Amino acid sequence: MFAKLTPERIGDNFKRLIKESKYGTQEEFAYAAAVDVRTVRRWSQRLDSISNIAHVARVLEVDVMALLE
C-alpha cells in the first residue's frame, strides 16, 4: 500500500535530498536557491506549493517525483 502523500512527507523528502545533494546543508541550499534560510526551514517542515516543489527540484537537479515519493 502506498503511504499517504502529505506536505509534511514532501518536506521530509526535501530534507533527505538536501543531505544527499552537493549542498549538504539547508544554508547552502538556500544560497543556491536564492531564498532565505528561514524559507528553506519552513519548506523542510511543510512543502505544499507546486511552484516551490518545482523550484526545489530544479535546484536539486532531481525529478519532481523524487520529492513526491
HELIX and SHEET records of a PDB file:
HELIX    1   1 PRO A    7  GLU A   20  1                                  14    
HELIX    2   2 GLN A   26  ALA A   33  1                                   8    
HELIX    3   3 VAL A   37  GLN A   45  1                                   9    
HELIX    4   4 ILE A   50  LEU A   60  1                                  11    
HELIX    5   5 VAL A   64  LEU A   68  1                                   5    
END                                                                             
